Amino acid sequence: MTELMDLESDNDGVARVADVAGGVLVGHDGSECAQEALQWAAGLALRAGYPLHVLRAWKMTTAPQPATLEPGYIPPLEDFERAVREELESHVAAAGLDPALSVTCHTAHGTPARGLIESAARADLLVVGARGRGGFAGLVLGSVSDQCVRHAPCPVTVVRTGTPADHAVGRGER
C-alpha cells in the first residue's frame, strides 16, 4: 500500500516556529494591513528599545511561487520557504524602518494563528493587524487576531487598518 506524504508534518525540513527571544513580534501576511501593523510595531519597538521580529506563517497554498517551480514538478518545501522569506524581506525593506532598529525576519510553515502563537512564547509583545472583517464573514473565515488575543502566551496588540504608526504608547507617554 502506498502512503501519502504528509506535507504538513513536523519533519518536513522547514521552520514551523520562530525563535523569538524577547522583543516585539509582528505578524505579516503581505497585506497592506500587515504593513500598517509592521509600522506600528516598529515605532513601539524603537521607542522601547526592543528588537523587532517579523513573522510570516505560510503553507504551499499561500506561499509565493519559487523560481524552481515548473510544470509537472513540485519543488521541495525549502524552496517555498526561501520564496516566502525573500518576499517578507522585500516588504520589510519597503517599509523604510529606522536603521537603528534591530529587525529579524522569520518564517513558519503552518497556519498563521498557530505560527504566531507558538512563536510568541518568549516575546514581550505580539502585534497583529486586523482588516476589520466583521459579521458573518469574520465568523465563517475566522480571525487570526482573535485567536492570538485568546491564546497567545504574551500581551497582544491588534492594529486596525488606519491606525497611525505614531499612535503607539511609548515610555513616559499616556
N, CA, C and O of each residue as an XYZ file, in Angstrom:
696
protein
N       0.841     -1.177      0.000
C       0.000      0.000      0.000
C       0.890      1.247      0.000
O       1.842      1.328      0.776
N       0.591      2.193     -0.847
C       1.358      3.426     -0.941
C       0.874      4.412      0.106
O      -0.327      4.638      0.257
N       1.823      4.999      0.829
C       1.460      6.007      1.816
C       1.625      7.384      1.207
O       2.580      7.637      0.473
N       0.698      8.269      1.511
C       0.780      9.636      1.026
C       1.734     10.433      1.898
O       1.774     10.255      3.115
N       2.494     11.308      1.273
C       3.404     12.160      2.023
C       2.591     13.246      2.725
O       1.763     13.909      2.101
N       2.826     13.422      4.000
C       2.153     14.463      4.774
C       2.939     15.754      4.628
O       3.989     15.916      5.249
N       2.437     16.680      3.808
C       3.145     17.927      3.553
C       3.139     18.855      4.759
O       3.874     19.842      4.773
N       2.344     18.568      5.752
C       2.275     19.414      6.938
C       2.936     18.748      8.145
O       2.688     19.162      9.277
N       3.766     17.736      7.935
C       4.388     17.045      9.056
C       5.441     17.917      9.714
O       5.900     18.900      9.133
N       5.820     17.551     10.927
C       6.850     18.294     11.642
C       8.246     17.955     11.133
O       9.210     18.616     11.518
N       8.377     16.959     10.289
C       9.682     16.526      9.789
C       9.910     16.974      8.356
O      10.606     16.284      7.611
N       9.360     18.084      7.950
C       9.445     18.482      6.549
C      10.666     19.334      6.220
O      10.824     19.752      5.072
N      11.530     19.603      7.190
C      12.772     20.315      6.924
C      12.666     21.830      6.889
O      13.645     22.502      6.564
N      11.512     22.384      7.214
C      11.351     23.839      7.236
C      10.908     24.267      8.636
O      10.355     23.474      9.398
N      11.162     25.527      8.951
C      10.828     26.047     10.283
C       9.321     26.110     10.483
O       8.587     26.556      9.601
N       8.869     25.664     11.641
C       7.449     25.736     11.986
C       7.188     26.783     13.068
O       6.058     27.238     13.245
N       8.240     27.155     13.786
C       8.150     28.144     14.855
C       9.389     29.022     14.775
O      10.484     28.529     14.504
N       9.225     30.310     15.008
C      10.361     31.233     15.024
C      10.943     31.293     16.429
O      10.208     31.260     17.416
N      12.256     31.382     16.513
C      12.930     31.509     17.800
C      13.032     32.990     18.146
O      13.981     33.668     17.752
N      12.060     33.472     18.875
C      11.987     34.886     19.243
C      12.335     34.998     20.722
O      11.549     34.601     21.582
N      13.503     35.533     21.011
C      13.964     35.654     22.398
C      13.758     37.085     22.881
O      14.712     37.856     22.980
N      12.529     37.431     23.177
C      12.221     38.770     23.663
C      11.997     39.757     22.538
O      12.346     39.499     21.386
N      11.417     40.877     22.881
C      11.149     41.910     21.894
C       9.728     41.862     21.380
O       8.860     41.196     21.945
N       9.511     42.586     20.294
C       8.189     42.702     19.688
C       8.122     41.779     18.476
O       8.969     41.851     17.586
N       7.118     40.919     18.447
C       6.873     40.023     17.317
C       5.655     40.543     16.577
O       4.606     40.759     17.184
N       5.782     40.748     15.265
C       4.655     41.221     14.468
C       4.388     40.227     13.343
O       5.312     39.781     12.662
N       3.125     39.886     13.157
C       2.732     39.006     12.067
C       2.605     39.797     10.776
O       2.133     40.933     10.774
N       3.034     39.181      9.671
C       2.979     39.875      8.376
C       2.571     38.878      7.299
O       3.267     37.890      7.063
N       1.440     39.141      6.647
C       0.957     38.244      5.593
C       1.087     38.837      4.193
O       0.589     38.262      3.225
N       1.750     39.979      4.086
C       1.929     40.608      2.780
C       0.864     41.633      2.440
O       0.945     42.274      1.392
N      -0.122     41.801      3.290
C      -1.218     42.732      3.012
C      -0.858     44.154      3.442
O       0.113     44.376      4.166
N      -1.663     45.108      2.978
C      -1.489     46.500      3.399
C      -1.742     46.628      4.902
O      -1.076     47.404      5.587
N      -2.689     45.877      5.395
C      -2.977     45.867      6.829
C      -1.747     45.410      7.616
O      -1.439     45.964      8.672
N      -1.054     44.406      7.100
C       0.164     43.915      7.758
C       1.265     44.967      7.727
O       2.040     45.082      8.676
N       1.339     45.741      6.634
C       2.335     46.812      6.561
C       2.058     47.864      7.635
O       2.987     48.397      8.243
N       0.781     48.158      7.864
C       0.421     49.116      8.912
C       0.791     48.577     10.289
O       1.302     49.320     11.127
N       0.539     47.299     10.529
C       0.912     46.691     11.810
C       2.430     46.702     11.976
O       2.936     46.925     13.076
N       3.152     46.462     10.888
C       4.617     46.499     10.926
C       5.111     47.886     11.322
O       5.983     48.013     12.182
N       4.560     48.920     10.702
C       4.958     50.289     11.032
C       4.668     50.606     12.504
O       5.496     51.200     13.193
N       3.503     50.208     12.966
C       3.114     50.458     14.352
C       4.060     49.740     15.306
O       4.556     50.338     16.261
N       4.311     48.451     15.046
C       5.198     47.654     15.902
C       6.619     48.205     15.890
O       7.286     48.228     16.924
N       7.081     48.645     14.729
C       8.432     49.200     14.615
C       8.567     50.474     15.446
O       9.579     50.675     16.117
N       7.554     51.328     15.403
C       7.588     52.553     16.196
C       7.668     52.263     17.682
O       8.442     52.891     18.404
N       6.870     51.316     18.136
C       6.883     50.951     19.548
C       8.216     50.314     19.930
O       8.803     50.672     20.951
N       8.693     49.380     19.123
C       9.959     48.694     19.420
C      11.115     49.689     19.495
O      11.971     49.589     20.373
N      11.134     50.634     18.583
C      12.208     51.632     18.567
C      12.176     52.484     19.840
O      13.208     52.692     20.480
N      10.992     52.972     20.200
C      10.874     53.810     21.398
C      11.173     53.036     22.679
O      11.727     53.594     23.626
N      10.813     51.767     22.712
C      11.007     50.958     23.922
C      12.390     50.311     23.981
O      12.778     49.767     25.015
N      13.128     50.368     22.883
C      14.453     49.756     22.857
C      14.425     48.244     22.696
O      15.363     47.558     23.102
N      13.356     47.723     22.107
C      13.221     46.285     21.879
C      13.619     45.927     20.453
O      13.503     46.755     19.550
N      14.086     44.701     20.247
C      14.259     44.240     18.864
C      12.888     43.945     18.257
O      11.924     43.672     18.972
N      12.819     44.004     16.932
C      11.580     43.709     16.212
C      11.757     42.412     15.439
O      12.733     42.242     14.709
N      10.810     41.501     15.603
C      10.794     40.232     14.877
C       9.558     40.237     13.984
O       8.447     40.478     14.456
N       9.752     39.973     12.699
C       8.646     39.973     11.740
C       8.465     38.539     11.261
O       9.412     37.919     10.777
N       7.252     38.012     11.394
C       6.986     36.609     11.073
C       5.931     36.479      9.995
O       4.888     37.132     10.041
N       6.214     35.628      9.025
C       5.185     35.242      8.054
C       4.988     33.745      8.148
O       5.904     32.969      7.877
N       3.790     33.344      8.532
C       3.412     31.937      8.519
C       2.895     31.623      7.122
O       2.271     32.469      6.482
N       3.154     30.413      6.650
C       2.810     30.099      5.264
C       2.499     28.616      5.090
O       2.892     27.770      5.894
N       1.789     28.342      4.023
C       1.547     26.987      3.525
C       1.828     27.036      2.030
O       1.983     28.121      1.468
N       1.895     25.909      1.392
C       2.157     25.900     -0.052
C       1.107     26.702     -0.807
O       1.406     27.303     -1.840
N      -0.109     26.715     -0.302
C      -1.192     27.424     -0.988
C      -1.129     28.932     -0.802
O      -1.768     29.669     -1.553
N      -0.371     29.410      0.186
C      -0.269     30.848      0.423
C       1.115     31.402      0.114
O       1.308     32.618      0.115
N       2.068     30.536     -0.149
C       3.444     30.971     -0.422
C       3.570     31.482     -1.852
O       2.863     31.017     -2.746
N       4.476     32.443     -2.070
C       4.759     32.836     -3.452
C       5.411     31.660     -4.181
O       6.053     30.813     -3.560
N       5.244     31.617     -5.482
C       5.824     30.513     -6.253
C       7.340     30.644     -6.305
O       7.861     31.694     -6.683
N       8.053     29.579     -5.925
C       9.508     29.639     -6.009
C       9.978     29.606     -7.460
O       9.263     29.130     -8.342
N      11.171     30.111     -7.697
C      11.733     30.152     -9.050
C      11.911     28.754     -9.636
O      11.955     28.596    -10.856
N      12.015     27.746     -8.782
C      12.247     26.375     -9.248
C      10.966     25.646     -9.643
O      11.024     24.497    -10.080
N       9.812     26.296     -9.495
C       8.539     25.670     -9.848
C       8.411     25.572    -11.362
O       8.538     26.566    -12.076
N       8.159     24.363    -11.835
C       7.976     24.114    -13.268
C       6.775     23.203    -13.448
O       6.395     22.488    -12.520
N       6.171     23.221    -14.637
C       5.053     22.304    -14.885
C       5.484     20.853    -14.648
O       6.502     20.400    -15.170
N       4.699     20.147    -13.862
C       4.981     18.749    -13.587
C       6.005     18.524    -12.486
O       6.363     17.378    -12.212
N       6.487     19.583    -11.847
C       7.497     19.442    -10.791
C       7.114     20.320     -9.606
O       6.915     21.525     -9.754
N       7.016     19.718     -8.455
C       6.775     20.476     -7.233
C       8.098     20.549     -6.482
O       8.631     19.523     -6.059
N       8.623     21.744     -6.317
C       9.906     21.900     -5.628
C       9.813     21.509     -4.153
O       8.714     21.409     -3.606
N      10.950     21.291     -3.514
C      10.936     20.984     -2.079
C      10.417     22.178     -1.270
O      10.463     23.322     -1.722
N       9.930     21.884     -0.079
C       9.384     22.942      0.772
C      10.413     24.027      1.086
O      10.049     25.183      1.299
N      11.688     23.661      1.115
C      12.732     24.656      1.370
C      12.706     25.762      0.322
O      12.990     26.917      0.638
N      12.365     25.421     -0.930
C      12.286     26.431     -1.990
C      11.113     27.388     -1.750
O      11.227     28.591     -1.984
N       9.992     26.843     -1.284
C       8.844     27.691     -0.942
C       9.206     28.597      0.240
O       8.883     29.785      0.242
N       9.877     28.026      1.238
C      10.279     28.805      2.408
C      11.200     29.958      2.000
O      11.061     31.073      2.504
N      12.131     29.692      1.098
C      13.048     30.731      0.607
C      12.268     31.846     -0.093
O      12.552     33.027      0.105
N      11.281     31.465     -0.914
C      10.463     32.460     -1.622
C       9.658     33.309     -0.634
O       9.511     34.516     -0.824
N       9.141     32.679      0.411
C       8.391     33.406      1.441
C       9.311     34.400      2.145
O       8.947     35.559      2.344
N      10.503     33.942      2.519
C      11.455     34.818      3.218
C      11.854     36.002      2.342
O      11.919     37.134      2.822
N      12.120     35.749      1.059
C      12.506     36.833      0.152
C      11.389     37.865      0.017
O      11.643     39.069      0.020
N      10.149     37.386     -0.103
C       9.019     38.308     -0.211
C       8.842     39.109      1.085
O       8.589     40.313      1.044
N       8.978     38.439      2.227
C       8.856     39.125      3.514
C       9.947     40.184      3.663
O       9.668     41.310      4.074
N      11.176     39.829      3.332
C      12.278     40.789      3.430
C      12.048     41.987      2.511
O      12.427     43.109      2.847
N      11.432     41.753      1.359
C      11.105     42.836      0.437
C      10.069     43.785      1.051
O      10.196     45.004      0.940
N       9.048     43.222      1.696
C       8.029     44.048      2.356
C       8.637     44.858      3.502
O       8.306     46.030      3.685
N       9.516     44.234      4.264
C      10.152     44.937      5.384
C      11.038     46.061      4.855
O      11.038     47.161      5.406
N      11.788     45.792      3.794
C      12.644     46.832      3.200
C      11.797     47.990      2.679
O      12.179     49.152      2.820
N      10.649     47.677      2.079
C       9.768     48.713      1.529
C       9.159     49.588      2.625
O       8.720     50.705      2.353
N       9.132     49.089      3.854
C       8.551     49.852      4.961
C       9.447     51.014      5.382
O       8.988     51.930      6.065
N      10.710     50.987      4.987
C      11.618     52.085      5.317
C      11.780     52.308      6.809
O      11.711     53.442      7.283
N      11.995     51.231      7.548
C      12.124     51.328      9.000
C      13.425     52.020      9.390
O      14.391     52.027      8.627
N      13.436     52.595     10.572
C      14.616     53.283     11.100
C      15.795     52.310     11.152
O      15.660     51.224     11.714
N      16.947     52.673     10.580
C      18.104     51.776     10.574
C      18.634     51.455     11.977
O      19.368     50.482     12.147
N      18.275     52.252     12.974
C      18.715     51.980     14.345
C      17.957     50.806     14.965
O      18.371     50.274     15.996
N      16.858     50.404     14.347
C      16.027     49.320     14.868
C      16.597     47.969     14.455
O      16.908     47.753     13.283
N      16.731     47.066     15.412
C      17.168     45.697     15.132
C      15.958     44.906     14.631
O      14.994     44.707     15.371
N      16.010     44.452     13.365
C      14.884     43.750     12.743
C      15.342     42.379     12.261
O      16.368     42.261     11.591
N      14.578     41.344     12.601
C      14.852     39.985     12.142
C      13.591     39.437     11.492
O      12.502     39.538     12.056
N      13.738     38.854     10.302
C      12.607     38.236      9.596
C      12.602     36.734      9.862
O      13.649     36.086      9.868
N      11.409     36.194     10.080
C      11.237     34.769     10.357
C      10.117     34.216      9.475
O       9.221     34.949      9.056
N      10.182     32.921      9.203
C       9.086     32.228      8.534
C       8.692     31.025      9.380
O       9.512     30.471     10.112
N       7.426     30.628      9.272
C       6.935     29.458      9.989
C       5.945     28.736      9.086
O       4.952     29.318      8.650
N       6.221     27.470      8.810
C       5.350     26.669      7.959
C       4.155     26.200      8.779
O       4.314     25.442      9.737
N       2.969     26.645      8.409
C       1.752     26.262      9.110
C       0.735     27.379      9.051
O       0.895     28.341      8.300
N      -0.303     27.247      9.838
C      -1.350     28.269      9.835
C      -0.848     29.532     10.534
O      -0.004     29.450     11.426
N      -1.360     30.697     10.139
C      -0.900     31.943     10.756
C      -1.102     31.978     12.273
O      -0.180     32.343     13.002
N      -2.272     31.611     12.754
C      -2.528     31.678     14.197
C      -1.564     30.774     14.955
O      -0.972     31.194     15.950
N      -1.407     29.561     14.502
C      -0.507     28.624     15.184
C       0.930     29.134     15.164
O       1.611     29.116     16.189
N       1.389     29.585     14.008
C       2.758     30.076     13.899
C       3.020     31.253     14.814
O       4.056     31.309     15.477
N       2.092     32.192     14.855
C       2.257     33.377     15.703
C       2.189     33.026     17.187
O       3.028     33.469     17.971
N       1.205     32.244     17.567
C       1.022     31.896     18.978
C       2.215     31.108     19.504
O       2.728     31.410     20.581
N       2.658     30.109     18.762
C       3.788     29.303     19.222
C       5.094     30.092     19.194
O       5.958     29.882     20.045
N       5.245     30.986     18.240
C       6.471     31.784     18.150
C       6.522     32.878     19.209
O       7.598     33.402     19.501
N       5.386     33.227     19.784
C       5.316     34.295     20.783
C       5.656     33.825     22.192
O       5.523     34.594     23.143
N       6.088     32.589     22.341
C       6.340     32.025     23.672
C       7.289     32.873     24.513
O       7.100     32.981     25.725
N       8.305     33.476     23.895
C       9.268     34.289     24.653
C       9.244     35.760     24.243
O      10.110     36.532     24.655
N       8.270     36.149     23.442
C       8.158     37.551     23.018
C       7.598     38.396     24.161
O       6.871     37.898     25.021
N       7.946     39.673     24.153
C       7.388     40.596     25.138
C       6.018     41.100     24.703
O       5.182     41.448     25.538
N       5.792     41.137     23.388
C       4.526     41.619     22.838
C       4.335     41.021     21.455
O       5.288     40.905     20.685
N       3.111     40.645     21.146
C       2.737     40.188     19.810
C       1.832     41.248     19.198
O       0.860     41.678     19.819
N       2.155     41.668     17.978
C       1.350     42.665     17.266
C       0.800     42.021     16.004
O       1.545     41.413     15.235
N      -0.495     42.154     15.793
C      -1.131     41.639     14.582
C      -2.040     42.710     14.004
O      -2.561     43.558     14.728
N      -2.219     42.661     12.708
C      -3.138     43.568     12.043
C      -4.523     42.961     11.991
O      -4.688     41.752     12.154
N      -5.515     43.801     11.763
C      -6.896     43.335     11.615
C      -7.533     44.109     10.480
O      -7.546     45.340     10.480
N      -8.053     43.386      9.525
C      -8.704     44.016      8.375
C     -10.080     44.551      8.727
O     -10.638     45.367      7.993
N     -10.633     44.097      9.847
C     -11.950     44.580     10.249
C     -13.085     43.822      9.607
O     -14.201     44.335      9.512
N     -12.814     42.588      9.157
C     -13.909     41.759      8.647
C     -14.804     41.432      9.820
O     -14.399     40.703     10.726
N     -15.963     41.935      9.818
C     -16.855     41.644     10.931
C     -17.998     40.777     10.482
O     -17.982     40.212      9.388
N     -18.968     40.681     11.318
C     -20.190     39.969     10.980
C     -19.967     38.542     10.541
O     -19.111     37.835     11.075
N     -20.753     38.125      9.557
C     -20.741     36.741      9.115
C     -19.408     36.346      8.492
O     -18.929     35.238      8.733
N     -18.792     37.231      7.690
C     -17.509     36.905      7.049
C     -16.445     36.615      8.097
O     -15.686     35.656      7.958
N     -16.380     37.426      9.137
C     -15.406     37.199     10.198
C     -15.671     35.912     10.951
O     -14.739     35.213     11.349
N     -16.947     35.598     11.148
C     -17.317     34.379     11.852
C     -16.946     33.145     11.045
O     -16.380     32.197     11.589
N     -17.255     33.147      9.761
C     -17.000     31.992      8.907
C     -15.511     31.827      8.623
O     -14.979     30.719      8.695
N     -14.845     32.929      8.302
C     -13.442     32.858      7.927
C     -12.526     32.735      9.133
O     -11.371     32.334      8.986
N     -13.007     33.065     10.303
C     -12.154     33.038     11.477
C     -11.274     34.263     11.498
O     -11.218     35.008     10.520
N     -10.601     34.476     12.582
C      -9.790     35.660     12.721
C      -8.482     35.296     13.398
O      -8.466     34.814     14.531
N      -7.387     35.532     12.691
C      -6.071     35.282     13.269
C      -5.889     36.167     14.493
O      -5.390     35.713     15.523
N      -6.293     37.429     14.385
C      -6.129     38.334     15.525
C      -6.926     37.842     16.728
O      -6.441     37.912     17.857
N      -8.130     37.351     16.505
C      -8.944     36.835     17.602
C      -8.272     35.631     18.259
O      -8.224     35.542     19.485
N      -7.755     34.708     17.454
C      -7.066     33.536     18.001
C      -5.841     33.948     18.814
O      -5.570     33.382     19.873
N      -5.105     34.937     18.312
C      -3.911     35.405     19.028
C      -4.281     36.041     20.361
O      -3.636     35.783     21.377
N      -5.317     36.871     20.359
C      -5.753     37.511     21.602
C      -6.157     36.460     22.629
O      -5.860     36.603     23.815
N      -6.823     35.419     22.184
C      -7.322     34.396     23.104
C      -6.251     33.421     23.583
O      -6.336     32.917     24.704
N      -5.234     33.144     22.746
C      -4.332     32.038     23.062
C      -2.848     32.381     23.161
O      -2.064     31.527     23.576
N      -2.438     33.567     22.806
C      -1.008     33.901     22.848
C      -0.504     33.928     24.291
O      -1.236     34.321     25.199
N       0.740     33.512     24.501
C       1.308     33.476     25.850
C       1.876     34.819     26.315
O       2.493     34.894     27.377
N       1.674     35.869     25.534
C       2.185     37.197     25.888
C       1.101     38.224     25.558
O       0.099     37.881     24.931
N       1.290     39.477     25.973
C       0.312     40.509     25.601
C       0.218     40.652     24.080
O       1.201     40.452     23.367
N      -0.968     40.998     23.597
C      -1.225     41.135     22.160
C      -1.822     42.510     21.887
O      -2.708     42.970     22.607
N      -1.326     43.157     20.840
C      -1.917     44.405     20.361
C      -2.463     44.157     18.969
O      -1.754     43.642     18.105
N      -3.711     44.516     18.746
C      -4.331     44.394     17.430
C      -4.383     45.786     16.812
O      -4.989     46.703     17.366
N      -3.741     45.930     15.659
C      -3.694     47.212     14.956
C      -4.738     47.178     13.849
O      -4.623     46.406     12.897
N      -5.741     48.009     13.980
C      -6.794     48.091     12.964
C      -6.312     48.915     11.785
O      -5.506     49.830     11.959
N      -6.786     48.609     10.604
C      -6.452     49.375      9.414
C      -6.761     50.845      9.663
O      -7.838     51.192     10.148
N      -5.805     51.699      9.328
C      -5.985     53.130      9.515
C      -5.409     53.677     10.807
O      -5.483     54.881     11.049
N      -4.829     52.809     11.654
C      -4.217     53.283     12.894
C      -2.884     53.945     12.571
O      -2.035     53.313     11.943
N      -2.670     55.193     12.975
C      -1.400     55.863     12.681
C      -0.224     55.144     13.339
O      -0.344     54.644     14.458
N       0.913     55.094     12.640
C       2.102     54.415     13.158
C       2.598     55.056     14.443
O       3.198     54.376     15.275
N       2.362     56.343     14.621
C       2.837     57.023     15.827
C       1.815     56.974     16.966
O       1.956     57.693     17.956
N       0.800     56.139     16.831
C      -0.251     56.036     17.835
C       0.136     55.112     18.990
O      -0.612     54.987     19.960
N       1.306     54.463     18.892
C       1.753     53.567     19.956
C       2.115     54.375     21.192
O       2.625     55.490     21.086
N       1.854     53.817     22.348
C       2.223     54.466     23.597
C       3.604     53.973     23.985
O       3.806     52.773     24.174
N       4.542     54.873     24.105
C       5.911     54.510     24.472
C       6.193     54.857     25.914
O       5.288     55.210     26.670
N       7.453     54.753     26.290
C       7.871     55.069     27.655
C       7.512     56.511     28.006
O       7.782     57.437     27.242
N       6.911     56.679     29.152
C       6.610     58.013     29.643
C       5.421     58.685     28.982
O       5.110     59.833     29.301
N       4.749     57.995     28.065
C       3.594     58.589     27.383
C       2.316     57.978     27.926
O       2.309     56.845     28.408
N       1.235     58.740     27.841
C      -0.078     58.212     28.250
C      -1.124     58.676     27.279
O      -2.300     58.347     27.435
